[in-house]
Amino acid sequence: MTKYRNVVITGGISIMNKNNQFGNYFLDFNSKNCKFENAEEIFQNILKEKELTDKKIKELVLEKPHNVSAEFSMLKGLENEDLLDDFISVSIIHSETVEGKLSALMNKKIIESIYGAEVSLKNVSDVDVSDPVKMNSSLGYFMKVVTEELLKGSKETTFFAPVGGYKYMTYLGYVAGSLFGYPSGYMYENAQKLLIIPPIPV
């Protein structure tokens, strides 16, 4: 049985949901006075102030693995189905917002800790749903990023999961994957059931 070595995920901010394990650690975070370029520094300050050590992070994940994030649930679903290779590389495509970057950084730290994976982050700029001009220009760039990440690995060993981010990221992500013949993964979170959707014929 083929196992996946490369996993491409569109990332959202579900990890900040107060009902998830790490949501409470972001409750007093206010992005209004923050800049995207400072997200890494902000993230490190949150880890330090909240005493989120590697050990603590691992404990929280293992305590309730189904209440971490959509991104982690997808990997957990693949693991449960014995579809993950021993070593995996994960690419998280996120919006160029402070919340998007912080969520991606938290997911990166968790995935590296639990799976020993190599995780890269790719941001999509000018994602402004209130500005049609910026929005349209970002669509093409988003498709380009998705395509580049998918084509880094072979079709047989690459799994694509457009599960998070703005709604257009999941919709266009599926379209982009289908253009190159990649099936898409979806996690039905209430039942924690992994669904694999075949590509539409193009």
SULJORA-V839986 format. One record per residue. N is the residue number from 1. RES is the residue in one letter. PSI is psi in whole degrees, 0 to 359 (999 if undefined). NEAR is the number of other ideal C-beta (glycine too) atoms within 12 Angstrom. D_CENTER is the distance of its C-alpha to the mean C-alpha in Angstrom with 1 decimal. Layout:
n={N | N}
res={RES | RES}
psi={PSI | PSI}
near={NEAR | NEAR}
d_center={D_CENTER | D_CENTER}
This chain:
n={1 | 2 | 3 | 4 | 5 | 6 | 7 | 8 | 9 | 10 | 11 | 12 | 13 | 14 | 15 | 16 | 17 | 18 | 19 | 20 | 21 | 22 | 23 | 24 | 25 | 26 | 27 | 28 | 29 | 30 | 31 | 32 | 33 | 34 | 35 | 36 | 37 | 38 | 39 | 40 | 41 | 42 | 43 | 44 | 45 | 46 | 47 | 48 | 49 | 50 | 51 | 52 | 53 | 54 | 55 | 56 | 57 | 58 | 59 | 60 | 61 | 62 | 63 | 64 | 65 | 66 | 67 | 68 | 69 | 70 | 71 | 72 | 73 | 74 | 75 | 76 | 77 | 78 | 79 | 80 | 81 | 82 | 83 | 84 | 85 | 86 | 87 | 88 | 89 | 90 | 91 | 92 | 93 | 94 | 95 | 96 | 97 | 98 | 99 | 100 | 101 | 102 | 103 | 104 | 105 | 106 | 107 | 108 | 109 | 110 | 111 | 112 | 113 | 114 | 115 | 116 | 117 | 118 | 119 | 120 | 121 | 122 | 123 | 124 | 125 | 126 | 127 | 128 | 129 | 130 | 131 | 132 | 133 | 134 | 135 | 136 | 137 | 138 | 139 | 140 | 141 | 142 | 143 | 144 | 145 | 146 | 147 | 148 | 149 | 150 | 151 | 152 | 153 | 154 | 155 | 156 | 157 | 158 | 159 | 160 | 161 | 162 | 163 | 164 | 165 | 166 | 167 | 168 | 169 | 170 | 171 | 172 | 173 | 174 | 175 | 176 | 177 | 178 | 179 | 180 | 181 | 182 | 183 | 184 | 185 | 186 | 187 | 188 | 189 | 190 | 191 | 192 | 193 | 194 | 195 | 196 | 197 | 198 | 199 | 200 | 201 | 202}
res={M | T | K | Y | R | N | V | V | I | T | G | G | I | S | I | M | N | K | N | N | Q | F | G | N | Y | F | L | D | F | N | S | K | N | C | K | F | E | N | A | E | E | I | F | Q | N | I | L | K | E | K | E | L | T | D | K | K | I | K | E | L | V | L | E | K | P | H | N | V | S | A | E | F | S | M | L | K | G | L | E | N | E | D | L | L | D | D | F | I | S | V | S | I | I | H | S | E | T | V | E | G | K | L | S | A | L | M | N | K | K | I | I | E | S | I | Y | G | A | E | V | S | L | K | N | V | S | D | V | D | V | S | D | P | V | K | M | N | S | S | L | G | Y | F | M | K | V | V | T | E | E | L | L | K | G | S | K | E | T | T | F | F | A | P | V | G | G | Y | K | Y | M | T | Y | L | G | Y | V | A | G | S | L | F | G | Y | P | S | G | Y | M | Y | E | N | A | Q | K | L | L | I | I | P | P | I | P | V}
psi={132 | 137 | 154 | 130 | 333 | 130 | 123 | 125 | 138 | 126 | 144 | 209 | 25 | 335 | 339 | 355 | 129 | 342 | 351 | 166 | 328 | 0 | 318 | 337 | 349 | 4 | 319 | 11 | 131 | 117 | 353 | 324 | 18 | 150 | 147 | 319 | 346 | 6 | 320 | 316 | 318 | 317 | 314 | 323 | 321 | 315 | 317 | 311 | 324 | 2 | 44 | 80 | 167 | 319 | 316 | 318 | 315 | 318 | 316 | 320 | 313 | 336 | 315 | 77 | 338 | 0 | 52 | 294 | 165 | 323 | 314 | 321 | 323 | 314 | 322 | 321 | 318 | 320 | 315 | 330 | 6 | 44 | 2 | 137 | 168 | 324 | 128 | 152 | 137 | 133 | 125 | 118 | 119 | 164 | 154 | 66 | 160 | 316 | 319 | 317 | 317 | 317 | 317 | 319 | 320 | 317 | 321 | 313 | 319 | 312 | 321 | 320 | 316 | 319 | 354 | 30 | 162 | 116 | 129 | 148 | 134 | 123 | 150 | 118 | 165 | 33 | 89 | 100 | 347 | 354 | 100 | 323 | 309 | 320 | 313 | 321 | 331 | 336 | 313 | 320 | 320 | 314 | 322 | 315 | 313 | 312 | 314 | 318 | 320 | 319 | 359 | 332 | 175 | 156 | 327 | 332 | 13 | 129 | 133 | 128 | 90 | 75 | 342 | 178 | 190 | 153 | 324 | 334 | 323 | 319 | 306 | 330 | 316 | 319 | 314 | 317 | 318 | 324 | 328 | 7 | 22 | 132 | 159 | 145 | 146 | 137 | 116 | 98 | 327 | 321 | 357 | 47 | 124 | 126 | 133 | 117 | 121 | 155 | 145 | 146 | 128 | 999}
near={10 | 17 | 20 | 39 | 27 | 32 | 47 | 47 | 53 | 51 | 51 | 38 | 35 | 36 | 42 | 35 | 25 | 17 | 17 | 33 | 31 | 39 | 24 | 19 | 29 | 31 | 15 | 14 | 27 | 12 | 21 | 9 | 9 | 22 | 15 | 26 | 14 | 16 | 30 | 23 | 18 | 27 | 33 | 17 | 20 | 29 | 24 | 13 | 14 | 22 | 15 | 28 | 14 | 16 | 12 | 20 | 31 | 22 | 19 | 31 | 33 | 19 | 15 | 19 | 25 | 27 | 25 | 38 | 46 | 37 | 49 | 49 | 41 | 48 | 41 | 33 | 33 | 37 | 27 | 17 | 22 | 14 | 26 | 32 | 28 | 12 | 16 | 32 | 29 | 44 | 39 | 49 | 50 | 44 | 39 | 29 | 31 | 31 | 34 | 38 | 38 | 40 | 46 | 43 | 40 | 48 | 48 | 35 | 38 | 40 | 40 | 26 | 25 | 29 | 32 | 17 | 32 | 21 | 33 | 28 | 35 | 33 | 34 | 39 | 25 | 24 | 34 | 20 | 19 | 10 | 12 | 12 | 12 | 19 | 24 | 17 | 18 | 30 | 28 | 19 | 26 | 36 | 30 | 20 | 36 | 41 | 27 | 20 | 37 | 38 | 22 | 24 | 25 | 17 | 22 | 16 | 24 | 35 | 43 | 44 | 48 | 43 | 41 | 38 | 40 | 31 | 18 | 26 | 41 | 30 | 21 | 31 | 42 | 31 | 25 | 36 | 39 | 25 | 22 | 28 | 20 | 37 | 28 | 37 | 40 | 31 | 36 | 18 | 26 | 8 | 12 | 24 | 18 | 29 | 21 | 23 | 24 | 16 | 22 | 16 | 7 | 12}
d_center={25.2 | 22.5 | 19.5 | 16.2 | 15.9 | 13.1 | 9.7 | 7.9 | 4.7 | 4.8 | 3.1 | 6.2 | 8.6 | 9.5 | 9.7 | 12.6 | 14.4 | 17.7 | 17.9 | 15.1 | 16.1 | 15.0 | 15.7 | 19.3 | 18.5 | 17.3 | 20.1 | 22.5 | 20.2 | 21.4 | 19.7 | 22.9 | 24.5 | 21.5 | 20.7 | 17.4 | 19.2 | 19.9 | 16.4 | 16.5 | 19.9 | 19.1 | 16.4 | 19.0 | 21.6 | 19.6 | 19.3 | 23.0 | 24.3 | 22.6 | 23.5 | 20.0 | 21.2 | 19.5 | 21.8 | 21.1 | 17.3 | 18.0 | 20.6 | 18.4 | 15.8 | 18.7 | 20.6 | 18.3 | 15.5 | 15.0 | 14.6 | 11.7 | 8.5 | 7.4 | 4.6 | 7.7 | 10.0 | 9.1 | 9.9 | 12.8 | 14.0 | 14.3 | 16.0 | 18.3 | 19.3 | 20.1 | 18.0 | 16.3 | 18.5 | 19.8 | 17.8 | 14.4 | 12.5 | 8.7 | 7.5 | 4.5 | 6.3 | 7.0 | 10.4 | 13.3 | 13.9 | 14.6 | 12.5 | 9.4 | 10.2 | 11.3 | 8.2 | 6.2 | 9.5 | 9.9 | 6.9 | 8.4 | 11.7 | 11.3 | 10.1 | 12.8 | 15.2 | 14.9 | 14.5 | 16.1 | 13.5 | 13.4 | 10.1 | 10.2 | 8.7 | 9.9 | 10.9 | 12.7 | 16.0 | 18.4 | 16.2 | 19.0 | 19.6 | 23.1 | 24.2 | 24.8 | 25.7 | 22.6 | 20.4 | 22.2 | 22.0 | 18.2 | 17.9 | 19.5 | 17.5 | 14.2 | 15.8 | 17.1 | 13.8 | 12.4 | 15.8 | 16.0 | 12.9 | 14.1 | 17.6 | 17.1 | 17.6 | 20.0 | 19.4 | 20.6 | 18.2 | 14.9 | 12.6 | 10.6 | 8.3 | 8.2 | 7.3 | 6.3 | 8.1 | 11.8 | 13.6 | 14.7 | 11.3 | 11.2 | 14.9 | 15.3 | 12.4 | 14.5 | 17.6 | 16.5 | 15.7 | 19.0 | 21.0 | 20.4 | 20.8 | 17.4 | 16.9 | 13.7 | 12.3 | 12.2 | 12.5 | 15.5 | 14.8 | 18.5 | 19.7 | 16.6 | 17.6 | 15.6 | 16.7 | 16.8 | 18.0 | 20.2 | 20.2 | 22.8 | 25.9 | 26.0}
